[in-house]
Amino acid sequence: MNQYSKLFQHYLDKSTPHTVYRWIGTLIIASIYGLRVLYVQAFYIVSYGLGIYLLNLLIGFLSPLVDPELEPSNGPLLPTKGSDEFKPFIRRLPEFKFWYSFTKALCIAFLMTFFSIFDVPVFWPILLCYWLVLFVLTMRRQVAHMIKYKYIPFNFGKQKYSGKKPSAGAAGSRAD
């Protein structure tokens, strides 16, 4: 068993730098799960539980490690004014752990759809509406927090130096 866990960890470590491919694989797993639930027309309570768990993961992914509203600390804090020193955004839940937990939850929910004990009869539109209300309220609160403390939890790559731009006088000063 230890050999399998080491092999699993080896492949998990190798997948770390391939963010786009990892998420594409997770989207494929999510599509398979969605098709399974649609095909059997059941397991809505499993899907609801999965949705609540994924919402919880998303909040951790969008939240800073140290919340300035809750814990004043000596560590890195988010700048609150334009004159404050820049400090990088450190997530409460790093992207890799977010992806791993997301994918693992999808796989567990998919396996649960093969056992009838988890098929609790519910009126799924009520669950969907309730989940949407939770999502909207939670995201509204999270966005308000992001605006209040002026942080953006997304990094769109490293800023690149494009070199010196030619000045306007340099182009027109040459007479041919």
Solvent accessible surface area in square Angstrom, and as a share of the most:
residue,aa,sasa,rsa
1,M,188,0.84
2,N,101,0.52
3,Q,141,0.63
4,Y,146,0.55
5,S,60,0.38
6,K,133,0.56
7,L,92,0.46
8,F,112,0.47
9,Q,89,0.39
10,H,94,0.42
11,Y,128,0.49
12,L,22,0.11
13,D,80,0.42
14,K,116,0.49
15,S,28,0.18
16,T,60,0.35
17,P,101,0.63
18,H,92,0.41
19,T,57,0.33
20,V,102,0.58
21,Y,158,0.60
22,R,15,0.06
23,W,55,0.19
24,I,85,0.43
25,G,28,0.27
26,T,1,0.00
27,L,111,0.55
28,I,97,0.49
29,I,50,0.26
30,A,32,0.25
31,S,63,0.41
32,I,85,0.43
33,Y,15,0.06
34,G,28,0.27
35,L,118,0.59
36,R,52,0.19
37,V,14,0.08
38,L,117,0.58
39,Y,183,0.70
40,V,47,0.27
41,Q,118,0.52
42,A,13,0.10
43,F,13,0.05
44,Y,48,0.18
45,I,56,0.29
46,V,12,0.07
47,S,34,0.22
48,Y,44,0.17
49,G,38,0.37
50,L,18,0.09
51,G,13,0.12
52,I,60,0.31
53,Y,92,0.35
54,L,30,0.15
55,L,16,0.08
56,N,97,0.50
57,L,16,0.08
58,L,46,0.23
59,I,21,0.11
60,G,7,0.07
61,F,20,0.08
62,L,13,0.07
63,S,6,0.04
64,P,6,0.04
65,L,98,0.49
66,V,28,0.16
67,D,31,0.16
68,P,32,0.20
69,E,95,0.43
70,L,135,0.67
71,E,95,0.43
72,P,123,0.78
73,S,48,0.31
74,N,165,0.84
75,G,36,0.35
76,P,69,0.44
77,L,61,0.30
78,L,16,0.08
79,P,32,0.20
80,T,55,0.32
81,K,130,0.55
82,G,88,0.84
83,S,105,0.68
84,D,54,0.28
85,E,126,0.57
86,F,158,0.66
87,K,68,0.29
88,P,82,0.52
89,F,50,0.21
90,I,78,0.40
91,R,45,0.16
92,R,129,0.47
93,L,32,0.16
94,P,64,0.40
95,E,46,0.21
96,F,51,0.21
97,K,119,0.51
98,F,15,0.06
99,W,25,0.09
100,Y,64,0.24
101,S,21,0.14
102,F,39,0.16
103,T,19,0.11
104,K,98,0.42
105,A,15,0.11
106,L,5,0.03
107,C,53,0.32
108,I,93,0.47
109,A,4,0.03
110,F,54,0.23
111,L,107,0.53
112,M,53,0.24
113,T,1,0.01
114,F,110,0.46
115,F,116,0.49
116,S,96,0.62
117,I,141,0.72
118,F,74,0.31
119,D,55,0.28
120,V,73,0.42
121,P,126,0.79
122,V,52,0.30
123,F,138,0.57
124,W,122,0.43
125,P,39,0.25
126,I,111,0.56
127,L,32,0.16
128,L,85,0.42
129,C,77,0.46
130,Y,119,0.45
131,W,59,0.21
132,L,83,0.41
133,V,82,0.47
134,L,53,0.26
135,F,66,0.27
136,V,87,0.50
137,L,88,0.44
138,T,24,0.14
139,M,29,0.13
140,R,159,0.58
141,R,155,0.57
142,Q,8,0.04
143,V,70,0.40
144,A,58,0.45
145,H,27,0.12
146,M,30,0.13
147,I,125,0.63
148,K,121,0.51
149,Y,24,0.09
150,K,132,0.56
151,Y,14,0.05
152,I,124,0.63
153,P,3,0.02
154,F,95,0.39
155,N,124,0.64
156,F,187,0.78
157,G,43,0.41
158,K,177,0.75
159,Q,167,0.74
160,K,179,0.76
161,Y,183,0.69
162,S,99,0.64
163,G,28,0.27
164,K,188,0.79
165,K,165,0.70
166,P,120,0.75
167,S,72,0.46
168,A,101,0.78
169,G,53,0.51
170,A,64,0.50
171,A,87,0.68
172,G,69,0.66
173,S,88,0.57
174,R,190,0.69
175,A,102,0.79
176,D,169,0.88
